[in-house]
């Protein structure tokens, strides 16, 4: 991945490197999906000793619009539907 991933297009929705990132990799690398799945994945990681999580919304958003709105929705869902189960 290190040699073939196109970091110049990291934040773009196009690029041949996107084929390298399949669903299996996303599931292994991240906590994503519906709230139930996120809660299950987070619990598994906490049970393994995880003691902090970084909430990332992708690359920085420099323009207002659909992408920024999606990042706000993602953060809101995580705060409302996932995190309260771990208090």
C-alpha positions, -999 to +999 in steps of 0.1 A: +000+000+000+028+024+008+043+023-026+010+023-047-012+046-027-016+081-043-013+105-014-017+134-039-053+123-043-059+111-008-088+135-001-104+130-035-132+107-046-112+095-076-080+077-081-067+042-089-056+038-053-092+036-041-094+000-053-068-009-027-092+001+001-118-026+002-146-031+027-126-056+047-098-031+052-122-003+062-138-027+088-104-036+102-090-001+103-120+019+115-152+021+135-179+028+109-214+019+098-247+019+116-247+028+153-252-008+164-222-019+144-201+010+157-210+002+193-201-035+188-167-026+172-159+000+198-167-025+226-144-051+211-116-025+209-122-013+245-121-049+257-087-053+240-074-023+260-081+007+238-082+038+259-089+066+234-105+072+200-098+099+174-130+109+156-119+117+120-141+130+093-117+126+065-095+153+050-100+189+061-130+206+045-123+240+031-156+246+014-191+247+028-215+222+012-225+186+012-192+172+023-190+195+053-227+187+062-219+150+060-190+155+085-213+173+109-239+146+106-213+119+112-200+136+144-236+141+156-245+105+151-214+093+169-220+116+198-257+108+201-260+071+191-227+055+200-208+073+228-237+074+254-235+036+255-201+038+270-206+062+299 
